[in-house]
Amino acid sequence: MAKKKKVTRARSASSNGKAPKFDRVLVVSAHPDDPEFGSGGAVAKLAKDGAKVTYVIVTDGSQGGEDPRQKDSELVAIREKEQRAAAKVLGVKKVEFLGYKDGHLAPNLKLRHDIVRMIRKYKPDLVITHLPGRAIDAPMGASHPDHLAVGEATMAAVYPDSRNPRAFRSLLKEGFEPHIVKEVWIPYWTSGDYLVDITPTLDLKLEAIKKHKSQVAKPGLEWDFEKWIRKRHREVGKKNGYGYAESFKRIKV
Ligand SMILES: [Zn+2]
């Protein structure tokens, strides 16, 4: 009996999550490696399905290292190179680095303005970004202050700024016309309402994460990320009967 009930639930969750088609996707993330950890499997799937995916990485990643004596410029160059390599694995066409100082973000008008420029430049149907609020039930890393700032600034950039011709009018002079985003997906630690089956792309996600060598192979940081990621996505997938899944909050704008 219990089993039968579970299948019914899975069916309804599955139809709720019917794969939509997107031509252009913009992933707006705070740090190098965030897109891969948060949505790497979905990104690979969207790209395989024909979407042109672009990354916007807001900070330079310069506070992410363990060695305070390492030059910022050296670390920034490493992080950019690794991010480009990871994006390539997933089929991402372009990576834009906005160059904000890592750890110093606020969801202010300047950040909104710069994200609106990216939205108007790439005209995405779908934007993937961070949760614009602290997730108390998630590990602390998920709610890095830069993630909160990017999440909030991106939501404001999607609505109302990007679509509003009277917002940030200097962008019109640069040739960036208003654009309406159709959907926003936010990787969700707990109760996401949209699961993406990443069974066919999990290996690509892991391969892409491994490109962030300076982050996942830090000396002294002994954690088996591959084991952890497989376990997490297996658990998330169970709800819909998927081998592995990423969980999102899906917002139809
Ligand atoms: Zn991050």
py3Dmol code that shows the C-alpha trace and the ligand (Angstrom):
import py3Dmol

protein = """\
ATOM      1  CA  MET A   1       0.000   0.000   0.000  1.00  0.00           C
ATOM      2  CA  ALA A   2       2.660   2.435   1.030  1.00  0.00           C
ATOM      3  CA  LYS A   3       4.541   1.705  -2.167  1.00  0.00           C
ATOM      4  CA  LYS A   4       1.520   2.449  -4.361  1.00  0.00           C
ATOM      5  CA  LYS A   5       0.979   5.806  -2.693  1.00  0.00           C
ATOM      6  CA  LYS A   6       4.617   6.721  -3.297  1.00  0.00           C
ATOM      7  CA  VAL A   7       4.334   6.046  -7.065  1.00  0.00           C
ATOM      8  CA  THR A   8       1.265   8.300  -7.339  1.00  0.00           C
ATOM      9  CA  ARG A   9       3.133  11.108  -5.612  1.00  0.00           C
ATOM     10  CA  ALA A  10       6.095  10.610  -7.886  1.00  0.00           C
ATOM     11  CA  ARG A  11       3.887  10.848 -10.967  1.00  0.00           C
ATOM     12  CA  SER A  12       2.338  14.114  -9.925  1.00  0.00           C
ATOM     13  CA  ALA A  13       5.741  15.568  -9.008  1.00  0.00           C
ATOM     14  CA  SER A  14       7.040  14.429 -12.359  1.00  0.00           C
ATOM     15  CA  SER A  15       4.301  16.051 -14.402  1.00  0.00           C
ATOM     16  CA  ASN A  16       4.804  19.220 -12.366  1.00  0.00           C
ATOM     17  CA  GLY A  17       8.410  19.096 -13.478  1.00  0.00           C
ATOM     18  CA  LYS A  18       7.917  18.469 -17.205  1.00  0.00           C
ATOM     19  CA  ALA A  19      11.064  19.582 -18.995  1.00  0.00           C
ATOM     20  CA  PRO A  20      10.542  23.026 -20.516  1.00  0.00           C
ATOM     21  CA  LYS A  21      12.561  24.142 -23.538  1.00  0.00           C
ATOM     22  CA  PHE A  22      14.874  27.139 -23.332  1.00  0.00           C
ATOM     23  CA  ASP A  23      16.914  28.797 -26.077  1.00  0.00           C
ATOM     24  CA  ARG A  24      19.084  30.999 -23.879  1.00  0.00           C
ATOM     25  CA  VAL A  25      20.105  30.516 -20.250  1.00  0.00           C
ATOM     26  CA  LEU A  26      22.048  32.879 -17.988  1.00  0.00           C
ATOM     27  CA  VAL A  27      23.583  31.563 -14.771  1.00  0.00           C
ATOM     28  CA  VAL A  28      24.425  34.428 -12.389  1.00  0.00           C
ATOM     29  CA  SER A  29      26.708  33.263  -9.571  1.00  0.00           C
ATOM     30  CA  ALA A  30      28.815  34.898  -6.892  1.00  0.00           C
ATOM     31  CA  HIS A  31      31.993  32.826  -7.083  1.00  0.00           C
ATOM     32  CA  PRO A  32      33.942  30.542  -9.384  1.00  0.00           C
ATOM     33  CA  ASP A  33      32.624  26.986  -8.723  1.00  0.00           C
ATOM     34  CA  ASP A  34      29.103  28.075  -7.579  1.00  0.00           C
ATOM     35  CA  PRO A  35      27.421  27.227 -10.920  1.00  0.00           C
ATOM     36  CA  GLU A  36      28.878  23.726 -10.940  1.00  0.00           C
ATOM     37  CA  PHE A  37      27.980  22.860  -7.352  1.00  0.00           C
ATOM     38  CA  GLY A  38      24.511  24.452  -7.512  1.00  0.00           C
ATOM     39  CA  SER A  39      23.296  23.515 -10.965  1.00  0.00           C
ATOM     40  CA  GLY A  40      26.063  21.794 -12.956  1.00  0.00           C
ATOM     41  CA  GLY A  41      23.895  18.793 -13.847  1.00  0.00           C
ATOM     42  CA  ALA A  42      20.993  20.949 -15.033  1.00  0.00           C
ATOM     43  CA  VAL A  43      23.324  23.260 -16.958  1.00  0.00           C
ATOM     44  CA  ALA A  44      24.835  20.313 -18.834  1.00  0.00           C
ATOM     45  CA  LYS A  45      21.346  19.029 -19.600  1.00  0.00           C
ATOM     46  CA  LEU A  46      20.089  22.410 -20.839  1.00  0.00           C
ATOM     47  CA  ALA A  47      23.173  22.766 -23.049  1.00  0.00           C
ATOM     48  CA  LYS A  48      22.727  19.228 -24.432  1.00  0.00           C
ATOM     49  CA  ASP A  49      19.107  20.107 -25.223  1.00  0.00           C
ATOM     50  CA  GLY A  50      20.306  23.011 -27.355  1.00  0.00           C
ATOM     51  CA  ALA A  51      20.226  26.021 -25.025  1.00  0.00           C
ATOM     52  CA  LYS A  52      22.971  28.603 -25.341  1.00  0.00           C
ATOM     53  CA  VAL A  53      24.229  28.893 -21.766  1.00  0.00           C
ATOM     54  CA  THR A  54      26.252  31.863 -20.475  1.00  0.00           C
ATOM     55  CA  TYR A  55      27.792  32.258 -17.027  1.00  0.00           C
ATOM     56  CA  VAL A  56      28.121  35.552 -15.160  1.00  0.00           C
ATOM     57  CA  ILE A  57      30.561  35.219 -12.257  1.00  0.00           C
ATOM     58  CA  VAL A  58      30.206  38.336 -10.118  1.00  0.00           C
ATOM     59  CA  THR A  59      33.277  38.237  -7.829  1.00  0.00           C
ATOM     60  CA  ASP A  60      36.928  37.624  -8.579  1.00  0.00           C
ATOM     61  CA  GLY A  61      37.255  34.758  -6.085  1.00  0.00           C
ATOM     62  CA  SER A  62      40.189  36.507  -4.389  1.00  0.00           C
ATOM     63  CA  GLN A  63      39.128  35.708  -0.815  1.00  0.00           C
ATOM     64  CA  GLY A  64      38.588  32.036  -1.459  1.00  0.00           C
ATOM     65  CA  GLY A  65      42.144  30.829  -0.852  1.00  0.00           C
ATOM     66  CA  GLU A  66      43.712  29.431   2.317  1.00  0.00           C
ATOM     67  CA  ASP A  67      47.035  31.243   1.994  1.00  0.00           C
ATOM     68  CA  PRO A  68      46.926  34.937   3.056  1.00  0.00           C
ATOM     69  CA  ARG A  69      50.353  35.527   1.441  1.00  0.00           C
ATOM     70  CA  GLN A  70      49.271  34.511  -2.054  1.00  0.00           C
ATOM     71  CA  LYS A  71      48.891  37.491  -4.399  1.00  0.00           C
ATOM     72  CA  ASP A  72      45.264  38.330  -5.262  1.00  0.00           C
ATOM     73  CA  SER A  73      46.121  38.608  -8.955  1.00  0.00           C
ATOM     74  CA  GLU A  74      47.631  35.131  -8.966  1.00  0.00           C
ATOM     75  CA  LEU A  75      44.600  33.538  -7.276  1.00  0.00           C
ATOM     76  CA  VAL A  76      42.139  35.443  -9.490  1.00  0.00           C
ATOM     77  CA  ALA A  77      43.905  34.189 -12.628  1.00  0.00           C
ATOM     78  CA  ILE A  78      43.798  30.580 -11.357  1.00  0.00           C
ATOM     79  CA  ARG A  79      40.111  30.803 -10.442  1.00  0.00           C
ATOM     80  CA  GLU A  80      39.187  32.281 -13.832  1.00  0.00           C
ATOM     81  CA  LYS A  81      41.103  29.629 -15.726  1.00  0.00           C
ATOM     82  CA  GLU A  82      39.491  26.847 -13.686  1.00  0.00           C
ATOM     83  CA  GLN A  83      36.023  28.358 -14.148  1.00  0.00           C
ATOM     84  CA  ARG A  84      36.441  28.532 -17.923  1.00  0.00           C
ATOM     85  CA  ALA A  85      37.593  24.897 -18.011  1.00  0.00           C
ATOM     86  CA  ALA A  86      34.622  23.777 -15.876  1.00  0.00           C
ATOM     87  CA  ALA A  87      32.173  25.706 -18.055  1.00  0.00           C
ATOM     88  CA  LYS A  88      33.602  24.077 -21.180  1.00  0.00           C
ATOM     89  CA  VAL A  89      32.987  20.599 -19.749  1.00  0.00           C
ATOM     90  CA  LEU A  90      29.291  21.432 -19.316  1.00  0.00           C
ATOM     91  CA  GLY A  91      28.871  22.960 -22.779  1.00  0.00           C
ATOM     92  CA  VAL A  92      28.640  26.578 -21.584  1.00  0.00           C
ATOM     93  CA  LYS A  93      29.334  28.970 -24.456  1.00  0.00           C
ATOM     94  CA  LYS A  94      30.665  32.010 -22.610  1.00  0.00           C
ATOM     95  CA  VAL A  95      31.823  33.120 -19.157  1.00  0.00           C
ATOM     96  CA  GLU A  96      31.626  36.782 -18.123  1.00  0.00           C
ATOM     97  CA  PHE A  97      33.553  37.902 -15.028  1.00  0.00           C
ATOM     98  CA  LEU A  98      32.229  41.107 -13.453  1.00  0.00           C
ATOM     99  CA  GLY A  99      35.350  41.432 -11.242  1.00  0.00           C
ATOM    100  CA  TYR A 100      33.745  42.532  -7.959  1.00  0.00           C
ATOM    101  CA  LYS A 101      35.903  41.917  -4.896  1.00  0.00           C
ATOM    102  CA  ASP A 102      35.147  38.569  -3.318  1.00  0.00           C
ATOM    103  CA  GLY A 103      33.424  38.855   0.071  1.00  0.00           C
ATOM    104  CA  HIS A 104      32.422  42.503  -0.411  1.00  0.00           C
ATOM    105  CA  LEU A 105      29.100  42.242  -2.244  1.00  0.00           C
ATOM    106  CA  ALA A 106      25.929  44.120  -1.373  1.00  0.00           C
ATOM    107  CA  PRO A 107      22.688  43.959  -3.384  1.00  0.00           C
ATOM    108  CA  ASN A 108      23.002  47.622  -4.322  1.00  0.00           C
ATOM    109  CA  LEU A 109      22.046  49.574  -7.431  1.00  0.00           C
ATOM    110  CA  LYS A 110      25.482  49.243  -9.019  1.00  0.00           C
ATOM    111  CA  LEU A 111      25.317  45.451  -8.851  1.00  0.00           C
ATOM    112  CA  ARG A 112      21.736  45.455 -10.151  1.00  0.00           C
ATOM    113  CA  HIS A 113      22.770  47.720 -13.000  1.00  0.00           C
ATOM    114  CA  ASP A 114      25.643  45.434 -14.008  1.00  0.00           C
ATOM    115  CA  ILE A 115      23.430  42.331 -13.902  1.00  0.00           C
ATOM    116  CA  VAL A 116      20.718  44.099 -15.940  1.00  0.00           C
ATOM    117  CA  ARG A 117      23.384  44.815 -18.558  1.00  0.00           C
ATOM    118  CA  MET A 118      24.166  41.073 -18.731  1.00  0.00           C
ATOM    119  CA  ILE A 119      20.477  40.113 -18.944  1.00  0.00           C
ATOM    120  CA  ARG A 120      19.851  42.622 -21.716  1.00  0.00           C
ATOM    121  CA  LYS A 121      23.012  41.537 -23.537  1.00  0.00           C
ATOM    122  CA  TYR A 122      22.284  37.777 -23.523  1.00  0.00           C
ATOM    123  CA  LYS A 123      18.452  37.924 -23.472  1.00  0.00           C
ATOM    124  CA  PRO A 124      17.898  34.692 -21.506  1.00  0.00           C
ATOM    125  CA  ASP A 125      14.542  32.899 -21.247  1.00  0.00           C
ATOM    126  CA  LEU A 126      15.826  31.310 -18.060  1.00  0.00           C
ATOM    127  CA  VAL A 127      18.004  32.790 -15.309  1.00  0.00           C
ATOM    128  CA  ILE A 128      19.573  30.542 -12.656  1.00  0.00           C
ATOM    129  CA  THR A 129      20.856  32.283  -9.529  1.00  0.00           C
ATOM    130  CA  HIS A 130      21.269  32.039  -5.747  1.00  0.00           C
ATOM    131  CA  LEU A 131      18.547  32.068  -3.116  1.00  0.00           C
ATOM    132  CA  PRO A 132      18.066  35.745  -2.089  1.00  0.00           C
ATOM    133  CA  GLY A 133      17.877  34.926   1.624  1.00  0.00           C
ATOM    134  CA  ARG A 134      19.589  32.890   4.298  1.00  0.00           C
ATOM    135  CA  ALA A 135      18.754  29.163   4.235  1.00  0.00           C
ATOM    136  CA  ILE A 136      18.765  28.304   7.932  1.00  0.00           C
ATOM    137  CA  ASP A 137      18.363  24.550   7.315  1.00  0.00           C
ATOM    138  CA  ALA A 138      21.299  24.353   4.915  1.00  0.00           C
ATOM    139  CA  PRO A 139      25.028  24.200   5.707  1.00  0.00           C
ATOM    140  CA  MET A 140      26.479  27.707   6.275  1.00  0.00           C
ATOM    141  CA  GLY A 141      28.362  27.676   2.973  1.00  0.00           C
ATOM    142  CA  ALA A 142      25.097  27.839   1.044  1.00  0.00           C
ATOM    143  CA  SER A 143      24.305  31.232   2.609  1.00  0.00           C
ATOM    144  CA  HIS A 144      27.617  32.997   1.949  1.00  0.00           C
ATOM    145  CA  PRO A 145      26.836  36.732   2.126  1.00  0.00           C
ATOM    146  CA  ASP A 146      27.900  37.114  -1.514  1.00  0.00           C
ATOM    147  CA  HIS A 147      25.332  34.481  -2.527  1.00  0.00           C
ATOM    148  CA  LEU A 148      22.569  36.387  -0.746  1.00  0.00           C
ATOM    149  CA  ALA A 149      23.623  39.635  -2.429  1.00  0.00           C
ATOM    150  CA  VAL A 150      23.768  38.112  -5.924  1.00  0.00           C
ATOM    151  CA  GLY A 151      20.429  36.351  -5.415  1.00  0.00           C
ATOM    152  CA  GLU A 152      18.666  39.550  -4.386  1.00  0.00           C
ATOM    153  CA  ALA A 153      20.329  41.773  -6.995  1.00  0.00           C
ATOM    154  CA  THR A 154      19.555  39.262  -9.746  1.00  0.00           C
ATOM    155  CA  MET A 155      15.901  38.921  -8.735  1.00  0.00           C
ATOM    156  CA  ALA A 156      15.573  42.714  -8.817  1.00  0.00           C
ATOM    157  CA  ALA A 157      17.381  42.807 -12.149  1.00  0.00           C
ATOM    158  CA  VAL A 158      14.931  40.256 -13.588  1.00  0.00           C
ATOM    159  CA  TYR A 159      11.960  42.133 -12.202  1.00  0.00           C
ATOM    160  CA  PRO A 160      11.468  44.982 -12.702  1.00  0.00           C
ATOM    161  CA  ASP A 161      14.763  46.405 -13.994  1.00  0.00           C
ATOM    162  CA  SER A 162      15.522  44.403 -17.156  1.00  0.00           C
ATOM    163  CA  ARG A 163      12.056  44.767 -18.608  1.00  0.00           C
ATOM    164  CA  ASN A 164      11.591  48.387 -17.599  1.00  0.00           C
ATOM    165  CA  PRO A 165      12.722  50.860 -20.313  1.00  0.00           C
ATOM    166  CA  ARG A 166      12.787  53.642 -17.736  1.00  0.00           C
ATOM    167  CA  ALA A 167      15.204  51.781 -15.447  1.00  0.00           C
ATOM    168  CA  PHE A 168      18.948  52.361 -15.895  1.00  0.00           C
ATOM    169  CA  ARG A 169      18.430  54.480 -18.998  1.00  0.00           C
ATOM    170  CA  SER A 170      22.168  54.773 -19.664  1.00  0.00           C
ATOM    171  CA  LEU A 171      22.004  51.116 -20.774  1.00  0.00           C
ATOM    172  CA  LEU A 172      19.756  52.134 -23.674  1.00  0.00           C
ATOM    173  CA  LYS A 173      22.545  54.421 -24.876  1.00  0.00           C
ATOM    174  CA  GLU A 174      24.889  51.412 -24.769  1.00  0.00           C
ATOM    175  CA  GLY A 175      22.414  49.581 -27.033  1.00  0.00           C
ATOM    176  CA  PHE A 176      20.890  47.273 -24.394  1.00  0.00           C
ATOM    177  CA  GLU A 177      17.144  47.171 -24.945  1.00  0.00           C
ATOM    178  CA  PRO A 178      14.643  45.951 -22.305  1.00  0.00           C
ATOM    179  CA  HIS A 179      14.241  42.199 -22.052  1.00  0.00           C
ATOM    180  CA  ILE A 180      11.678  39.966 -20.340  1.00  0.00           C
ATOM    181  CA  VAL A 181      12.995  36.840 -18.600  1.00  0.00           C
ATOM    182  CA  LYS A 182      10.478  33.969 -18.534  1.00  0.00           C
ATOM    183  CA  GLU A 183      11.708  31.894 -15.607  1.00  0.00           C
ATOM    184  CA  VAL A 184      14.114  31.941 -12.675  1.00  0.00           C
ATOM    185  CA  TRP A 185      15.451  28.739 -11.096  1.00  0.00           C
ATOM    186  CA  ILE A 186      17.059  28.803  -7.685  1.00  0.00           C
ATOM    187  CA  PRO A 187      19.030  25.805  -6.431  1.00  0.00           C
ATOM    188  CA  TYR A 188      17.263  24.754  -3.248  1.00  0.00           C
ATOM    189  CA  TRP A 189      18.749  22.874  -0.362  1.00  0.00           C
ATOM    190  CA  THR A 190      15.464  21.713   1.113  1.00  0.00           C
ATOM    191  CA  SER A 191      11.920  21.732  -0.293  1.00  0.00           C
ATOM    192  CA  GLY A 192      12.557  22.707  -3.940  1.00  0.00           C
ATOM    193  CA  ASP A 193       9.477  22.318  -6.093  1.00  0.00           C
ATOM    194  CA  TYR A 194      11.230  21.369  -9.315  1.00  0.00           C
ATOM    195  CA  LEU A 195      13.582  18.433  -9.737  1.00  0.00           C
ATOM    196  CA  VAL A 196      15.864  18.084 -12.735  1.00  0.00           C
ATOM    197  CA  ASP A 197      16.871  14.508 -13.527  1.00  0.00           C
ATOM    198  CA  ILE A 198      20.656  14.739 -13.780  1.00  0.00           C
ATOM    199  CA  THR A 199      21.278  11.000 -14.052  1.00  0.00           C
ATOM    200  CA  PRO A 200      22.683  11.431 -17.613  1.00  0.00           C
ATOM    201  CA  THR A 201      24.833  14.455 -16.668  1.00  0.00           C
ATOM    202  CA  LEU A 202      26.057  13.709 -13.134  1.00  0.00           C
ATOM    203  CA  ASP A 203      29.436  12.538 -14.428  1.00  0.00           C
ATOM    204  CA  LEU A 204      29.864  15.810 -16.359  1.00  0.00           C
ATOM    205  CA  LYS A 205      29.001  17.766 -13.217  1.00  0.00           C
ATOM    206  CA  LEU A 206      31.675  15.877 -11.260  1.00  0.00           C
ATOM    207  CA  GLU A 207      34.216  16.328 -14.060  1.00  0.00           C
ATOM    208  CA  ALA A 208      33.458  20.068 -14.133  1.00  0.00           C
ATOM    209  CA  ILE A 209      33.828  20.405 -10.351  1.00  0.00           C
ATOM    210  CA  LYS A 210      37.200  18.673 -10.542  1.00  0.00           C
ATOM    211  CA  LYS A 211      38.406  21.487 -12.830  1.00  0.00           C
ATOM    212  CA  HIS A 212      38.252  23.763  -9.759  1.00  0.00           C
ATOM    213  CA  LYS A 213      41.447  22.170  -8.526  1.00  0.00           C
ATOM    214  CA  SER A 214      42.444  25.082  -6.278  1.00  0.00           C
ATOM    215  CA  GLN A 215      39.120  24.735  -4.443  1.00  0.00           C
ATOM    216  CA  VAL A 216      38.404  21.029  -4.257  1.00  0.00           C
ATOM    217  CA  ALA A 217      41.950  19.760  -3.877  1.00  0.00           C
ATOM    218  CA  LYS A 218      43.057  22.146  -1.126  1.00  0.00           C
ATOM    219  CA  PRO A 219      45.799  20.737   1.096  1.00  0.00           C
ATOM    220  CA  GLY A 220      44.402  19.984   4.542  1.00  0.00           C
ATOM    221  CA  LEU A 221      40.829  20.008   3.346  1.00  0.00           C
ATOM    222  CA  GLU A 222      39.998  16.354   3.400  1.00  0.00           C
ATOM    223  CA  TRP A 223      36.481  15.792   2.211  1.00  0.00           C
ATOM    224  CA  ASP A 224      35.341  13.407  -0.407  1.00  0.00           C
ATOM    225  CA  PHE A 225      33.204  15.742  -2.491  1.00  0.00           C
ATOM    226  CA  GLU A 226      32.413  13.121  -5.093  1.00  0.00           C
ATOM    227  CA  LYS A 227      30.936  10.745  -2.526  1.00  0.00           C
ATOM    228  CA  TRP A 228      29.048  13.619  -0.886  1.00  0.00           C
ATOM    229  CA  ILE A 229      27.614  14.907  -4.171  1.00  0.00           C
ATOM    230  CA  ARG A 230      26.491  11.461  -5.338  1.00  0.00           C
ATOM    231  CA  LYS A 231      24.779  10.796  -2.002  1.00  0.00           C
ATOM    232  CA  ARG A 232      23.053  14.190  -1.965  1.00  0.00           C
ATOM    233  CA  HIS A 233      21.711  13.986  -5.526  1.00  0.00           C
ATOM    234  CA  ARG A 234      20.651  10.364  -5.058  1.00  0.00           C
ATOM    235  CA  GLU A 235      18.586  11.388  -2.027  1.00  0.00           C
ATOM    236  CA  VAL A 236      17.051  14.355  -3.884  1.00  0.00           C
ATOM    237  CA  GLY A 237      16.196  12.156  -6.882  1.00  0.00           C
ATOM    238  CA  LYS A 238      14.334   9.547  -4.806  1.00  0.00           C
ATOM    239  CA  LYS A 239      11.250  11.782  -4.577  1.00  0.00           C
ATOM    240  CA  ASN A 240      10.622  11.487  -8.337  1.00  0.00           C
ATOM    241  CA  GLY A 241      12.190   8.090  -8.915  1.00  0.00           C
ATOM    242  CA  TYR A 242      15.262   9.634 -10.611  1.00  0.00           C
ATOM    243  CA  GLY A 243      18.722   8.131 -10.184  1.00  0.00           C
ATOM    244  CA  TYR A 244      20.168  11.568  -9.369  1.00  0.00           C
ATOM    245  CA  ALA A 245      18.508  14.999  -9.288  1.00  0.00           C
ATOM    246  CA  GLU A 246      19.153  18.667  -8.580  1.00  0.00           C
ATOM    247  CA  SER A 247      16.470  20.530  -6.669  1.00  0.00           C
ATOM    248  CA  PHE A 248      15.254  24.008  -7.648  1.00  0.00           C
ATOM    249  CA  LYS A 249      12.632  26.554  -6.780  1.00  0.00           C
ATOM    250  CA  ARG A 250      11.071  27.343 -10.155  1.00  0.00           C
ATOM    251  CA  ILE A 251       9.654  30.837 -10.512  1.00  0.00           C
ATOM    252  CA  LYS A 252       7.604  31.756 -13.553  1.00  0.00           C
ATOM    253  CA  VAL A 253       8.113  35.458 -14.006  1.00  0.00           C
TER     254      VAL A 253
END
"""
ligand_1 = """\
1
ZN
Zn 30.036 30.722 -3.521
"""
view = py3Dmol.view(width=600, height=400)
view.addModel(protein, "pdb")
view.setStyle({"model": 0}, {"cartoon": {"style": "trace"}})
view.addModel(ligand_1, "xyz")
view.setStyle({"model": 1}, {"stick": {}})
view.zoomTo()
view.show()
